[in-house]
Amino acid sequence: MKLTRVPSLKSAEDFRRHAAGLGIELPCDDQILMGSASPLAQPVEGVSVNGKRIGNRWAVQPMEGWDATTRGGITEPMLRRWQRFGQSGAKLICGGEAMAVRPDGRANPNQFVINEENKKGLATLRERLVAEHQQRHGTTEDLVIGFQLTHSGRFCKPHDHGRPEPRVAYRHPILDRRFGVSCQEQVWTDSEVETLTADYIQAARIAWEVGADFVDLKHCHGYLLHEFLGARTRSGKYGGTFENRTRILREIVSGIRADGNRIELAVRLSAFDSVPFRPDPALSRPGKPGPGIPEDFSHCLPYHYGFGVKAADPLEYDLSETVEFIGLCRGLGVKVLNLTAGSPYYNPHIQRPAAYPPSDGYQPPEDPLIGVARQVNAVRQIKGHAGGLLVVGSAYSYLQEFLPQVAQAVLRHGWTDLVGIGRMVLAYPDIFTDALAKGRLAARRICRTFSDCTTAPRNGLISGCYPLDAYYSSRPEFGELKRLKAG
Ligand SMILES: Cc1cc2nc3c(=O)[nH]c(=O)nc-3n(C[C@H](O)[C@H](O)[C@H](O)COP(=O)(O)O)c2cc1C
């Protein structure tokens, strides 16, 4: 497939023509609107979070850096990343980064752990962000900050980047083979789940004491709580029926409230999924993965091994349980619903559309704009069922030059409440300020989705924007990354 590169589209009209040619619906305004004329600059009315009105429609997505100490504590690169989140001007910090609720739940030995030992460090991270935001943007009264709580489940590697230590919700006919699950002892018992709930409650208390406005109870990307949502084949009280598969969320929320903790709640949800993909072996060369193709799932039909997929055709999504889950969230008093999709480990083109694959990925099986539109349109459908929940959309970074023009159009149409940005903020934290103040972007700072921010950690290096951020390109890791990519 020959990709039309986004920078080769010279106008909004070119962009719209290209999108129409792909058969997707992605609105794009002619110009970036500036100042108060922009839908992106409007405060969020009608819903407050921890008594605050969110000051604009930009959200920074949670972005971890694989850069904590091996005891899960803060480091200078983390402080800098949080400072840049504050610098961005986004008024919703939608989780900061994934924080493991216990050390053995880490996705890598350098993931932040939210516990008593690291509490002071967490306060410092938050303070650094708030101070930078105050200095650059004049007020923090309308700045809302959450912490994302996670257990990595199937993707745990708490001790060694090279040693998976998966703990899963259920046996998966395709993923088990890929991620080293081979025996029943790796499946959570019901009584183990009960101790996990206590870890979430404790983490939420620490978040509250440190001054977070909310905690995000992460249900996405194949991590543990997301996997439980799809645990149809599990027996016992946490598997099978929808009620059982969502029991953990209900128990965590009631536990947080029983603890006297009034912190607000968010959920980041993979609204839909797909089957695992892999590089097409027929078109792959050593060091050069071919385009992604679905793993053979013919032996797993009807497909009962995911959340938000059609059992008869798991390449298609089905939002009926997603909508039911969102109703549950609303009933539990969740305020913010941050929607994403798929998983970076087994179908990255669904989760973070990119022109260039990470080292453990595959060449795009479709134009990545189709991936952006898939998420934007799923969010649009879900928004109609969200009631009073604040909806945040994901996967906008691949839009590059056209990000603000698409974002403002999507907001004007009411397809989402806030636009969440991930990779672009690592590369170009001033994108929001430039868009609103100058009406144009600095082309050389735009994220081109080279995926180095993923390739580096897949190979045990810290994450960051190596191509565009001198802080990373001047580090010795950059040389190692280049060698890895060449070899
Ligand atoms: C380096 C990196 C770190 C990420 N860390 C997290 C994380 O800690 N928690 C999370 O929910 N998503 C994480 N994501 C996913 C992003 O939040 C976001 O959903 C994804 O990058 C797609 O949005 P984008 O197109 O704006 O980048 C990460 C993505 C990248 C590339």
The ligand as an SDF file (V2000), in Angstrom:
LIG
                    3D

 31 33  0  0  0  0  0  0  0  0999 V2000
    5.0090    6.5780   24.6540 C   0  0  0  0  0  0  0  0  0  0  0  0
    3.5640    6.3540   24.9670 C   0  0  0  0  0  0  0  0  0  0  0  0
    3.1480    6.2000   26.2880 C   0  0  0  0  0  0  0  0  0  0  0  0
    1.8030    5.9720   26.5810 C   0  0  0  0  0  0  0  0  0  0  0  0
    1.4080    5.8360   27.8810 N   0  0  0  0  0  0  0  0  0  0  0  0
    0.1040    5.6140   28.1710 C   0  0  0  0  0  0  0  0  0  0  0  0
   -0.3190    5.4820   29.5200 C   0  0  0  0  0  0  0  0  0  0  0  0
    0.4820    5.5590   30.4620 O   0  0  0  0  0  0  0  0  0  0  0  0
   -1.6420    5.2610   29.7350 N   0  0  0  0  0  0  0  0  0  0  0  0
   -2.5630    5.1810   28.7190 C   0  0  0  0  0  0  0  0  0  0  0  0
   -3.7480    4.9950   28.9660 O   0  0  0  0  0  0  0  0  0  0  0  0
   -2.1780    5.3380   27.4330 N   0  0  0  0  0  0  0  0  0  0  0  0
   -0.8810    5.5560   27.1380 C   0  0  0  0  0  0  0  0  0  0  0  0
   -0.5000    5.7460   25.8430 N   0  0  0  0  0  0  0  0  0  0  0  0
   -1.5400    5.8590   24.7950 C   0  0  0  0  0  0  0  0  0  0  0  0
   -1.8940    7.3440   24.5840 C   0  0  0  0  0  0  0  0  0  0  0  0
   -2.4790    7.8880   25.7390 O   0  0  0  0  0  0  0  0  0  0  0  0
   -2.8280    7.5600   23.3840 C   0  0  0  0  0  0  0  0  0  0  0  0
   -4.0220    6.8440   23.5700 O   0  0  0  0  0  0  0  0  0  0  0  0
   -2.2200    7.1220   22.0670 C   0  0  0  0  0  0  0  0  0  0  0  0
   -0.8960    7.5730   21.9400 O   0  0  0  0  0  0  0  0  0  0  0  0
   -3.0550    7.6270   20.8850 C   0  0  0  0  0  0  0  0  0  0  0  0
   -3.1870    9.0390   20.9510 O   0  0  0  0  0  0  0  0  0  0  0  0
   -2.2910    9.9900   20.0180 P   0  0  0  0  0  0  0  0  0  0  0  0
   -2.6740    9.6530   18.6070 O   0  0  0  0  0  0  0  0  0  0  0  0
   -2.6520   11.3930   20.3970 O   0  0  0  0  0  0  0  0  0  0  0  0
   -0.8730    9.6740   20.3120 O   0  0  0  0  0  0  0  0  0  0  0  0
    0.8430    5.9300   25.5290 C   0  0  0  0  0  0  0  0  0  0  0  0
    1.2650    6.0960   24.2190 C   0  0  0  0  0  0  0  0  0  0  0  0
    2.6070    6.2900   23.9200 C   0  0  0  0  0  0  0  0  0  0  0  0
    3.0140    6.4650   22.4850 C   0  0  0  0  0  0  0  0  0  0  0  0
  1  2  1  0
  2  3  1  0
  2 30  2  0
  3  4  2  0
  4  5  1  0
  4 28  1  0
  5  6  2  0
  6  7  1  0
  6 13  1  0
  7  8  2  0
  7  9  1  0
  9 10  1  0
 10 11  2  0
 10 12  1  0
 12 13  2  0
 13 14  1  0
 14 15  1  0
 14 28  1  0
 15 16  1  0
 16 17  1  0
 16 18  1  0
 18 19  1  0
 18 20  1  0
 20 21  1  0
 20 22  1  0
 22 23  1  0
 23 24  1  0
 24 25  2  0
 24 26  1  0
 24 27  1  0
 28 29  2  0
 29 30  1  0
 30 31  1  0
M  END
$$$$
